[in-house]
Amino acid sequence: MVVIRLRFDLWEFGVHKFRIEMRDLDGEMSFNTIDGDVEVREVGNASAVSHLVFSVFKLRFKNPGLVNFVLYIDDKEISSIPLYIRKS
C-alpha cells in the first residue's frame, strides 16, 4: 500500500495533476505510472491536506537493489522515497 499526505498552501488551492513513478537506479520504470488529479479545496484555513492512497499488488523485481517511488505534482518532482529490495 502506498499512502501519501500532501499539504497545500492557500495560493495552491484548485486542481493539480499528480504522477507516481517507481524507478530503479538505472532510471528504468518498474511499473506503469499512477496518475490522476487531486482537487484541493479551501477548508477555512491557510492550508489544506489531501491524501493519496493506493494498493499495489503483484510487484515483481528481477534483482535485489534500490527502487525509488517518485512523486510529481503538476509535472514537477516533489519528493521521492526509496524501497530496498532484498533477496529472500
C-alpha positions as CSV (number, residue, x, y, z in Angstrom):
1,M,0.0,0.0,0.0
2,V,1.2,3.5,-0.8
3,V,-0.1,6.4,1.3
4,I,0.9,10.0,0.6
5,R,-0.2,13.0,2.6
6,L,0.1,16.4,0.8
7,R,-0.3,19.8,2.3
8,F,-1.2,22.7,0.1
9,D,-1.0,26.4,0.9
10,L,-3.7,29.0,0.3
11,W,-2.4,30.0,-3.1
12,E,-2.3,26.4,-4.3
13,F,-6.0,25.6,-3.9
14,G,-7.5,24.2,-7.1
15,V,-7.0,21.1,-9.2
16,H,-3.5,19.6,-9.6
17,K,-2.2,16.7,-11.7
18,F,-0.1,14.1,-9.9
19,R,2.0,11.2,-11.1
20,I,3.8,8.5,-9.1
21,E,6.7,6.6,-10.8
22,M,8.8,3.7,-9.5
23,R,12.3,3.8,-10.9
24,D,15.4,1.6,-10.3
25,L,19.0,3.1,-10.0
26,D,19.3,2.9,-13.8
27,G,16.3,5.1,-14.2
28,E,14.2,2.3,-15.6
29,M,10.5,2.2,-14.8
30,S,9.5,-0.7,-12.6
31,F,5.7,-0.5,-13.3
32,N,3.2,1.7,-15.1
33,T,2.8,5.2,-13.6
34,I,-0.1,6.0,-11.3
35,D,-1.6,9.4,-12.3
36,G,-4.7,11.5,-11.8
37,D,-6.0,14.7,-10.4
38,V,-6.3,15.9,-6.9
39,E,-8.7,18.7,-6.0
40,V,-7.6,21.0,-3.1
41,R,-10.4,22.9,-1.6
42,E,-10.5,25.7,0.9
43,V,-11.5,24.5,4.4
44,G,-11.3,27.8,6.3
45,N,-7.6,27.6,6.9
46,A,-4.5,28.9,5.2
47,S,-3.6,25.4,4.1
48,A,-5.4,22.1,3.2
49,V,-4.4,18.4,3.3
50,S,-5.1,15.8,0.7
51,H,-4.4,12.1,0.9
52,L,-3.5,9.7,-2.0
53,V,-3.9,6.0,-1.1
54,F,-3.1,3.2,-3.5
55,S,-2.9,-0.6,-3.2
56,V,-0.2,-2.1,-5.3
57,F,-0.3,-5.8,-6.0
58,K,1.9,-8.4,-7.5
59,L,5.1,-6.4,-7.8
60,R,7.9,-8.5,-9.2
61,F,11.5,-7.4,-9.2
62,K,14.2,-9.0,-11.3
63,N,17.1,-8.4,-8.9
64,P,17.7,-7.1,-5.4
65,G,18.5,-3.4,-5.2
66,L,17.1,0.0,-4.7
67,V,13.9,1.4,-6.2
68,N,12.6,4.9,-5.8
69,F,9.0,6.0,-5.6
70,V,8.9,9.5,-7.2
71,L,6.0,11.9,-6.8
72,Y,5.3,14.6,-9.3
73,I,2.8,17.4,-8.9
74,D,1.9,19.4,-12.0
75,D,4.9,17.7,-13.8
76,K,7.3,18.9,-11.1
77,E,9.2,16.3,-9.0
78,I,8.2,17.0,-5.4
79,S,9.6,14.1,-3.4
80,S,10.9,10.5,-3.6
81,I,11.3,7.7,-1.1
82,P,13.5,4.5,-1.5
83,L,12.3,0.9,-1.4
84,Y,15.1,-1.5,-0.7
85,I,14.6,-4.9,-2.4
86,R,16.4,-7.8,-0.6
87,K,16.9,-11.3,-1.8
88,S,14.6,-13.8,0.0
